[in-house]
Amino acid sequence: MPLLLISGGPSSGKTTIAERIAEYFKSCGFHAVEVISDECNGNFSRNIYNNSSKEREQRAFLRSEVQRRLSKDRLIICDSLNYIKGFRYELFCVGKLVQTTFAVVFCEANAQTSKWLDSQKDENERYEEGKIDDVLMRFERPDGKNRWDSPLFTIQINGNYEQEDGDAVGLPRSVTIPFEEIFASLLKGKALSANLSTQSAPLAPSNFLHDLDRTTQEIVSNVFQKQKITSPGDSFTVPYCGKDDNRVIFTRQRTLPELTRLRRQFINYMKMHPVEEKDKIASLFVNYLNSNA
């Protein structure tokens, strides 16, 4: 039924908050609650945050588990850092596909609090020295103005934790959680509706998906390289686009993850609107990139 994302920095009390929310739902008679956390992956280790490919594998695992378990009669709580806005968007789209309700809970803790909470854990469960600061530097804070971060419930974990008498989870267990608002949003709120990018795709020409994947990949690689030597306001051509009206307009440097995200969104759209000509795919993709500059 609903999908609730828990987001927050390392050792910010996310798991305790997720457990408290799950307990509240069950106390209200809603027992179909399941928490999907990093630890559900038997290969998970906090050392993955030293390796970007391992991080991607872990995100793929979480996404797969959410997709597999999410249904219209079960609350799924995804308990992880969920610190990349692109990944939160992907899970938001999973919710749209199932047409369920959706919300984000952000556990906001400063570095000092996170480090103290981390120090209270067993040694094998702690983050490496400096890793909390590193992840917080990369953290893309949820923003309630974004539809994939809305509705957003921010829980302030910061506080005078030194008065908790050494209780490792005292602060997250005592902080006020807007249980009623979260419950109402997920069980009484408006469900997400599937759109063209999340509905099942119609039949396409047999070679279309291959051409779509290859063409957009070549264009992304080309754009990423050419933007390094292009001045803002200039334009340049890309593979399969030789005409003047099919040029990429350069306004700013875009990272490879950003270009990849736009490519993935475009592919989802084109699966619903297949075309046969490769140059047509390229032209549409260039227009899409220009409109999202």
Buried (B, 14 or more C-beta within 10 A) or exposed (E): BBBBBBBBBBBBBBBBBBBBBBEBBEEEEBEEBBBBBBEBBEEBEBEBBEEEEBBEBBBEBBBEBBBEBBEEEBBBBBBBBBBBBBBBBBBBBBBBBBEBBBBBBBBBBBBEBBBBBBEBEEEEEBBEEEBBBBBBEEBBBBEEEBEBBBBBBBBEBBBEBEEBEEEBBBBBBEBEBBBEEBBEBBBEBEBBEBEEBBBEBEEBEEEBBEBBEBBBBBBBBBBBEBBEEBEEEBBBBBBBBEEEEBBBBBBEEBEEEBBBBBBBBBBBBBBBEBBEEBBEBBBBBBBBBBEEE
